[in-house]
Amino acid sequence: MNKERYKEEYEEGSDLLWPSDKEDKITRQFYKDLSNLSKNINYSKKRKLNLFEQLYRIIKGKEWR
């Protein structure tokens, strides 16, 4: 089904403009990609922190010996 953009009007005076199927698909893909990107950034930051944390523990451990 290929719906075109359409407008819904309500008695209260509010109007909703619904996207077409193509626009909806593009928007959903954009937010999916954005979500995946932020997950990857958070993962890489966490991984870098773990590397620094490990280096700190190694240096700190050698100072105590």
N, C-alpha and C positions, 0 to 999 in steps of 0.2 A: 504494500500500500504506500503510495507516495502522496502524502498530504501536503498541501500548500499552506502557507502562512494564513492564519485567519484570526479574526477579532471576535471576542465575546463581550457582549454588553450586559450589564446587570442593572436592575432597577435602582439600586443604591447610588448609581452614578459612576461606578468604577468600570473600567474597560480593561480587559486582558488581551494582549496580543500574543498569540501562540506561534512558536517558530514552525517552519516547514520541517519535514523529515530530514532533509539535507542539512539545514542549519542545526537541527537538534543533534544529529550524528557528529557534526564537526565540533560543536560545543562540548559534547560528552567526551570526545576523543581528546580535546584540549585539556579538560580538567583531569582526565585519566593520566595523560602525559605529565602534567604538572605535578600530580600526586606522586607518580613514580620518580620524577626528578627530585622532589623534596625528600623522598625516602632514601634515594641514593646519596644525596648530599649529607643527610644526617648519618648514614652508615659510614661514609668516608671520614667525616669528622670524628665519629666515635672511634674508628680504627686508628686514626692519627693520634688521638688522645691515648689510646692504649699503647701505642709505640712509645710515646713520650713517657708514659707511666712506667713502662718496662725499663726504659733507659734510666729513669730516675731510681728505680728500685735496684738496678745493677750497680749504679754509682754509689748509692747510699749503702748498699750491702758491702761494697769494697772498702768504704771508709771505715766501717766498724771492725774490719778484720785486722 
